[in-house]
Amino acid sequence: MAGNTESRINNHQSLRVLIVEDSEDDVLLIIRELKKGGFNPIYERVETAAAMRKALKEKQWDIILCDYKLPQFSAPSAIALLKETNIDIPILIISGKIGEDTAAECMLVGAQDYIMKNNMSRLCPAIARELDEADSRNKRKQMEQALSQSEEKYRNILENIEDGYYEVDLAGNFTFFNGSLCRILGFSHKEMISMNNRQYTEEEGSKKLFHVLNQVYKTGEPAKEFDWQIIRKDGTKRHIEASVSLLKDLSGKPTGFRGIVRDITERKLADQSLRESEKYFKEITENSSDIIVITDKNGDIKYCSRSIERFSGYKPEELIGKSVFIFIHPDEVERAAHDFGEAIAIKDSPIPPNAFRVVHKDASERYFEGMGKNLLDNPSVAGIVMNIHDVTERRLAEEALRKNEAKYRQLAEDAHEGIFQSTAEGRYITVNQAFANILGYESPEEVVKNITDIAHQVYVHPEDRANIVQIIEKEGSVKGYEAQFYRKDGSKTWVSINMHAIRDDQGNLLYYQGIDQDITDRKKMEKERQENIERLRRSLGATINAMAVTVETRDPYTAGHQRRVADLARTIASEMRLTNEQIDGIRMASMIHDIGKISIPSEILAKPTKLTELEFSLIKTHSQSGYNILKDIDFLWPVAQIILQHHERINGSGYPNGLTGEQILLESQILAVADVVEAISSHRPYRPAFGINIALNEITKNRGILYNPDIVDACLRLFGEKNYKFSV
């Protein structure tokens, strides 16, 4: 203390002194003593309560020196007045007559010390001491105030975030949680106090949660984004994703766990649907009876189906990256290379069927027949797609559904929750470390300092922030809004944004608050999955087209028949307002509805005279043959059944099974009308074209007898009112 006092005295410290004294001589005595002690006093003398109150109100003071007894005032009254103002200023009693008992009473009611006028040497050290203590009290008060504000800020954040925040003891009982967690679990705040996870989690989920908590307890390392299923109070089941870290007391001893909880039920359902769709298309491709090959522009194999081993002896992994000409017999390599070069020149069109001799891995010779499509310019495929089948034992091969092998990646999200507060003008007020990590900054302070325009510095598309603000103004909050952010290094990252407005009691906006989650990996995976599905869909279309080309190659007189029937059937289905799935199924089935004719001798198909009864009976087998070819292929639609029934008639006079009315698929009934109209209006080997009028008269005459009336009416509207015409 002596050292501190000496330091203050030697520094000639400026001192603002309020002196409560009625004697001007005593005041001068005090001032001399202060200057002697190294202070540079600025002072004011008062001698009444009113004057003291006015001085305290108008000016700031470092110390109050008060005589014990004045004509109109006293030290106890001055102490009481100072307490009323609630101002923290040390007050010292200076008197020449006060006794020790009286001085002690003054100190009990608030004086810091008393100085006898005959011992003024104690004055300056006492003042220096009290200034130090006042400074310490002020700093402590500022720290307490800052701590209180910080606690209030983070309490406000936790209570207003959309995600749930929780704290549990080591037994898993809730000790603290926010309102969002109550909303997620469906329980009231009162019900959740001391609730254990076993009360809203089934046995399997409880075991998983126990394992995670146990690992966190043992290692001290936090667990991020593990999920399990919960049961809400109303009995509904939801999927939640949580993070958890260890809670410790001041001595470092674990006391419980805390973390963030997010409802991911909708995302789980979407992921499950996408996985099922991917599995479906993959199974179609991998179980195709034909060989599916995709090459780049140089003829190097990018993909081949498992069936290739059955026909060639090579496993797919032996062929990836090798030339497709590895199969071709040496005598036919030159022709195959020439044909491949022509295929490169055919853009986005079917490649005609081609037969060639190949060499099996065991050195035996076989004959393959293939067709395909140039999809080099299609970014979802970027290759030459070929459908190849073995025709060594038989020349008329079944065409199988072709799909590109999908290459999947395991969805792995390692995004941390980024918590932020921002102004309406676009500056961050506070962010946490996880938010800084998302943007690639070292610390939250760096984010707050460097980002002064959120819309243009953070958002890749500034209008996204404007959209978010508009949604918040309209609906109060925004959930799961996906946008791209710039990172510090200029790279881009995808985030999912939950954000809402914080307002005062009058509804005025104070700031925005929310949580951002890095979803870059998930977005990449979703894009790849969608691209794979689209590629498989395109491959399906290419396979159907290739099948259609095969049929028309064997029956040149009906060239274009299937395509024209497919277009009319699709248009009739659209006119009848069928679903998109039904329309696609009708179009796909119509494109290959005569595929069974590959089992009919070509001389019968091309016979220029009227068919005999036996020949016509053979022709009638094509519906059943087409069904037999396609029945084991797992299409998205009942293609085989549609083809089997397309010559059935609603009065039971059709073939092959004599079905009636609703026993016949609606799709087959539409195909039947389109097939009849196209066949009658077009040329055949054994007769000239009758024309569209004769064809329409046929379906009109047999409306309700052979053909569904609604389908006939839709077809007539197309030709009569909407000027439908067959393409060439």
FENFEN-V385273 format. One record per run of one state. SS is the DSSP state (2 for helix, 1 for strand, 0 for the rest). FROM is the first residue (numbers start at 0). TO is the last residue. Records with the same first field share a line. If there is no record, write none. Layout:
SS: FROM-TO ; FROM-TO
//
This chain:
0: 0-0 ; 10-12 ; 20-22 ; 36-38 ; 46-47 ; 58-61 ; 67-67 ; 69-72 ; 85-88 ; 95-98 ; 109-111 ; 119-119 ; 160-162 ; 169-171 ; 177-177 ; 185-187 ; 192-194 ; 199-199 ; 201-201 ; 219-221 ; 231-235 ; 248-252 ; 263-263 ; 286-289 ; 295-298 ; 304-306 ; 312-314 ; 319-321 ; 326-326 ; 328-328 ; 345-348 ; 359-363 ; 375-381 ; 390-415 ; 422-426 ; 431-431 ; 439-442 ; 450-452 ; 457-457 ; 459-461 ; 475-475 ; 486-490 ; 503-507 ; 518-518 ; 554-554 ; 558-559 ; 575-578 ; 591-593 ; 599-600 ; 605-611 ; 619-620 ; 630-637 ; 644-649 ; 651-658 ; 663-664 ; 681-682 ; 684-685 ; 687-690 ; 701-701 ; 703-705 ; 707-707 ; 720-727
2: 1-9 ; 23-35 ; 48-57 ; 74-84 ; 99-108 ; 116-118 ; 120-159 ; 178-184 ; 188-191 ; 196-198 ; 202-218 ; 264-285 ; 307-311 ; 315-318 ; 323-325 ; 329-344 ; 432-438 ; 443-449 ; 453-456 ; 462-474 ; 519-553 ; 555-557 ; 560-574 ; 579-590 ; 594-598 ; 601-604 ; 612-618 ; 621-629 ; 638-643 ; 660-662 ; 665-680 ; 691-700 ; 708-719
1: 13-19 ; 39-45 ; 62-66 ; 68-68 ; 73-73 ; 89-94 ; 112-115 ; 163-168 ; 172-176 ; 195-195 ; 200-200 ; 222-230 ; 236-247 ; 253-262 ; 290-294 ; 299-303 ; 322-322 ; 327-327 ; 349-358 ; 364-374 ; 382-389 ; 416-421 ; 427-430 ; 458-458 ; 476-485 ; 491-502 ; 508-517 ; 650-650 ; 659-659 ; 683-683 ; 686-686 ; 702-702 ; 706-706
//
